[in-house]
Amino acid sequence: MALERSEVEKIAHLARLGLNESEIPRTTETLNNILGLIDQMQAVDTTGIEPLAHPLEATQRLRADVVTEANHRDAYQAIAPAVENGLYLVPKVIE
């Protein structure tokens, strides 16, 4: 399926792309190349091949869930104007 110039202009209008006259032929060629690649991919025989959720089908190694840094909350909240129960108090901005 090859796109014509008028179809590319319509697509550009619908996508709100501002293509000038010099960009339309190059954009038409690029879109036709993309559609050609899709046609090639659709032509591949994939019978008997299971779809994959991820191309590598690998599991992620997880790190140990241990505390690696000291708790600095008290030091950080010491300079705050208002703190209550370990939370920063801020002025109400929505009425």
Backbone as CSV, one residue per row, in Angstrom:
resi,resn,N_x,N_y,N_z,CA_x,CA_y,CA_z,C_x,C_y,C_z
1,MET,0.856,-1.180,0.000,0.000,0.000,0.000,0.893,1.232,0.000
2,ALA,0.872,1.966,-1.062,1.670,3.183,-1.173,0.771,4.397,-0.968
3,LEU,1.284,5.340,-0.244,0.538,6.568,0.004,0.798,7.571,-1.113
4,GLU,-0.226,8.302,-1.457,-0.106,9.375,-2.439,0.110,10.702,-1.711
5,ARG,0.493,11.699,-2.457,0.759,13.024,-1.890,-0.471,13.579,-1.164
6,SER,-1.646,13.410,-1.760,-2.863,13.955,-1.152,-3.155,13.271,0.193
7,GLU,-2.861,11.967,0.277,-3.085,11.249,1.533,-2.116,11.727,2.615
8,VAL,-0.875,11.991,2.234,0.105,12.497,3.195,-0.288,13.882,3.673
9,GLU,-0.783,14.707,2.777,-1.248,16.043,3.175,-2.415,15.939,4.151
10,LYS,-3.321,14.980,3.909,-4.466,14.791,4.801,-3.996,14.302,6.166
11,ILE,-3.059,13.343,6.174,-2.509,12.830,7.436,-1.811,13.946,8.206
12,ALA,-1.046,14.760,7.505,-0.344,15.876,8.147,-1.343,16.861,8.743
13,HIS,-2.424,17.105,8.043,-3.450,18.019,8.558,-4.104,17.441,9.816
14,LEU,-4.454,16.148,9.766,-5.094,15.517,10.920,-4.156,15.468,12.123
15,ALA,-2.860,15.297,11.874,-1.880,15.239,12.960,-1.402,16.631,13.353
16,ARG,-1.930,17.640,12.707,-1.557,19.036,12.977,-0.059,19.261,12.776
17,LEU,0.469,18.656,11.690,1.869,18.851,11.333,1.948,19.935,10.267
18,GLY,2.830,20.869,10.465,3.002,21.935,9.498,4.074,21.576,8.487
19,LEU,3.714,20.820,7.452,4.680,20.444,6.428,4.647,21.476,5.312
20,ASN,5.824,21.936,4.900,5.855,22.836,3.763,6.025,22.016,2.486
21,GLU,5.983,22.653,1.341,6.007,21.965,0.048,7.257,21.113,-0.149
22,SER,8.388,21.535,0.387,9.628,20.778,0.183,9.698,19.529,1.061
23,GLU,8.938,19.470,2.143,8.975,18.326,3.046,8.007,17.219,2.647
24,ILE,7.001,17.537,1.854,5.969,16.546,1.528,6.529,15.359,0.745
25,PRO,7.350,15.546,-0.302,7.874,14.363,-1.011,8.738,13.470,-0.120
26,ARG,9.576,14.078,0.703,10.437,13.291,1.596,9.593,12.552,2.635
27,THR,8.552,13.203,3.170,7.676,12.568,4.148,6.889,11.433,3.503
28,THR,6.430,11.634,2.267,5.718,10.585,1.544,6.612,9.370,1.360
29,GLU,7.856,9.589,0.962,8.801,8.480,0.769,9.078,7.763,2.086
30,THR,9.262,8.516,3.163,9.532,7.915,4.472,8.353,7.067,4.937
31,LEU,7.147,7.594,4.823,5.968,6.835,5.224,5.792,5.585,4.371
32,ASN,6.061,5.683,3.059,5.966,4.510,2.192,7.018,3.471,2.557
33,ASN,8.211,3.905,2.957,9.246,2.960,3.405,8.803,2.249,4.684
34,ILE,8.192,2.980,5.597,7.706,2.384,6.843,6.610,1.366,6.540
35,LEU,5.682,1.728,5.684,4.609,0.798,5.325,5.160,-0.423,4.601
36,GLY,6.205,-0.239,3.793,6.853,-1.371,3.124,7.490,-2.318,4.123
37,LEU,8.122,-1.776,5.134,8.717,-2.603,6.178,7.634,-3.376,6.930
38,ILE,6.524,-2.736,7.204,5.418,-3.412,7.882,4.892,-4.550,7.015
39,ASP,4.777,-4.315,5.706,4.333,-5.383,4.802,5.305,-6.560,4.826
40,GLN,6.613,-6.273,4.854,7.611,-7.349,4.928,7.463,-8.136,6.223
41,MET,7.236,-7.436,7.320,7.089,-8.111,8.604,5.814,-8.944,8.641
42,GLN,4.746,-8.463,8.010,3.496,-9.205,7.970,3.623,-10.467,7.114
43,ALA,4.535,-10.469,6.148,4.700,-11.604,5.242,5.469,-12.758,5.879
44,VAL,6.126,-12.542,6.998,6.916,-13.591,7.647,5.981,-14.643,8.224
45,ASP,6.320,-15.912,7.987,5.516,-17.019,8.504,5.854,-17.232,9.977
46,THR,4.886,-17.010,10.838,5.115,-17.143,12.276,4.307,-18.275,12.884
47,THR,3.881,-19.225,12.072,3.110,-20.346,12.610,4.007,-21.187,13.506
48,GLY,3.484,-21.566,14.643,4.236,-22.397,15.578,5.151,-21.618,16.500
49,ILE,5.147,-20.302,16.414,5.997,-19.472,17.279,5.108,-18.807,18.310
50,GLU,5.441,-19.013,19.581,4.649,-18.405,20.645,5.019,-16.938,20.814
51,PRO,4.035,-16.081,21.032,4.354,-14.669,21.286,5.028,-14.506,22.637
52,LEU,5.904,-13.522,22.718,6.640,-13.249,23.949,6.109,-11.986,24.608
53,ALA,6.097,-11.975,25.931,5.731,-10.761,26.654,6.889,-9.778,26.624
54,HIS,8.097,-10.302,26.567,9.307,-9.485,26.531,10.295,-10.210,25.637
55,PRO,11.035,-9.505,24.799,11.909,-10.203,23.853,13.013,-11.036,24.511
56,LEU,13.398,-10.702,25.711,14.474,-11.450,26.355,13.969,-12.518,27.318
57,GLU,12.706,-12.401,27.750,12.134,-13.338,28.713,13.074,-13.566,29.895
58,ALA,13.643,-12.505,30.388,14.575,-12.595,31.511,13.899,-12.088,32.778
59,THR,14.327,-12.620,33.895,13.822,-12.114,35.164,14.844,-11.139,35.730
60,GLN,14.351,-10.149,36.390,15.221,-9.121,36.936,15.792,-9.583,38.274
61,ARG,17.094,-9.421,38.395,17.714,-9.751,39.669,17.372,-8.658,40.667
62,LEU,16.920,-9.051,41.821,16.525,-8.088,42.836,17.611,-7.982,43.894
63,ARG,17.811,-6.776,44.363,18.783,-6.586,45.433,18.131,-6.916,46.767
64,ALA,18.949,-7.131,47.750,18.420,-7.413,49.091,17.737,-6.167,49.636
65,ASP,16.630,-6.343,50.311,15.866,-5.234,50.856,16.409,-4.889,52.238
66,VAL,17.536,-4.175,52.241,18.176,-3.778,53.493,18.412,-2.273,53.463
67,VAL,18.436,-1.657,54.636,18.693,-0.231,54.759,20.162,0.017,54.442
68,THR,20.421,0.941,53.505,21.798,1.220,53.111,22.253,2.616,53.519
69,GLU,21.331,3.463,53.952,21.684,4.821,54.351,21.104,5.115,55.733
70,ALA,21.765,6.033,56.418,21.291,6.434,57.743,20.070,7.343,57.606
71,ASN,19.226,7.375,58.637,18.037,8.209,58.654,18.439,9.632,59.056
72,HIS,18.284,10.588,58.116,18.635,11.992,58.362,17.395,12.871,58.507
73,ARG,16.236,12.268,58.750,14.995,13.041,58.793,15.032,14.131,59.855
74,ASP,15.505,13.818,61.043,15.529,14.820,62.108,16.417,16.001,61.740
75,ALA,17.549,15.739,61.120,18.451,16.822,60.715,17.813,17.684,59.633
76,TYR,17.131,17.051,58.681,16.492,17.815,57.604,15.303,18.627,58.126
77,GLN,14.558,18.070,59.073,13.381,18.769,59.567,13.715,19.801,60.638
78,ALA,14.937,19.821,61.126,15.328,20.795,62.142,15.256,22.222,61.607
79,ILE,15.465,22.397,60.310,15.454,23.747,59.739,14.098,24.109,59.124
80,ALA,13.145,23.179,59.157,11.824,23.441,58.585,11.034,24.364,59.507
81,PRO,10.206,25.255,58.937,9.423,26.166,59.768,8.352,25.464,60.597
82,ALA,7.757,24.380,60.079,6.706,23.695,60.835,6.742,22.199,60.514
83,VAL,6.821,21.397,61.580,6.868,19.938,61.443,5.967,19.334,62.507
84,GLU,5.256,18.256,62.142,4.424,17.561,63.118,4.428,16.071,62.798
85,ASN,4.777,15.266,63.792,4.815,13.808,63.649,5.671,13.355,62.467
86,GLY,6.785,14.030,62.235,7.686,13.658,61.161,7.266,14.133,59.779
87,LEU,6.225,14.953,59.686,5.739,15.464,58.410,5.936,16.970,58.348
88,TYR,6.229,17.478,57.161,6.342,18.920,56.960,4.942,19.514,56.882
89,LEU,4.707,20.594,57.593,3.427,21.304,57.521,3.583,22.485,56.587
90,VAL,2.657,22.601,55.653,2.718,23.682,54.665,1.390,24.440,54.689
91,PRO,1.400,25.692,54.230,0.150,26.438,54.209,-0.851,25.837,53.213
92,LYS,-2.131,25.965,53.515,-3.164,25.473,52.638,-3.207,26.357,51.394
93,VAL,-3.178,25.723,50.198,-3.165,26.504,48.961,-4.450,26.349,48.165
94,ILE,-5.277,25.365,48.505,-6.542,25.156,47.798,-7.667,25.376,48.801
95,GLU,-8.606,26.194,48.411,-9.729,26.479,49.307,-10.953,25.706,48.917
